[in-house]
């Protein structure tokens, strides 16, 4: 959920980055 994205831990940042990259390709 979007609330979880607010949490900024190394793992979450990496996952968020991959998620954004996937959205860009689409």
LUMDO-107921 format. One record per atom (N, C-alpha, C): x, y, z. Coordinates in steps of 0.001 Angstrom, whole numbers, plus 500000, padded with zeros to 6 digits. Example, Ala and Ser with C-alpha at 12.3 -4.5 7.8 and 13.67 -1.06 7.14 Angstrom:
513190494310507800 512300495500507800 513200496700507800 512850497750507080 513670498940507140 512900500030507870 
//
This chain:
500848498793500000 500000500000500000 500875501245500000 500288502373499657 501062503618499569 501648504008500923 500947503699502007 501457504047503341 502790503355503597 502924502126503126 504171501388503334 505328502029502566 505021502647501425 506076503278500625 506740504403501419 505991505022502342 506556506116503142 507714505627503998 507706504347504350 508803503793505149 510062503728504283 511158504279504786 512377504327503968 513478503481504594 513479502196504254 514555501303504684 515316500883503433 516582500520503551 517380500123502380 516629499168501456 516002498148502024 515276497175501189 514102497835500482 513325498628501222 512159499281500614 512597500219499494 513706500922499703 514186501839498667 514528501068497400 515181499921497557 515543499109496394 514301498602495682 513334498129496449 512086497624495859 511354498757495150 511321499918495773 510637501070495172 511317501437493859 512647501386493838 513376501741492619 513026500775491499 513025499471491805 512681498475490787 511241498675490323 510357499007491263 508950499208490930 508799500376489963 509528501470490236 509445502648489367 510008502316487987 511081501544487949 511672501185486655 510684500358485843 509978499444486505 508995498619485790 507884499503485233 507438500476486026 506358501365485570 506833502195484389 508095502606484396 508611503424483290 508588502631481988 508951501351482056 508955500519480849 507545500405480274 506552500362481131 505174500244480666 504730501578480088 
//
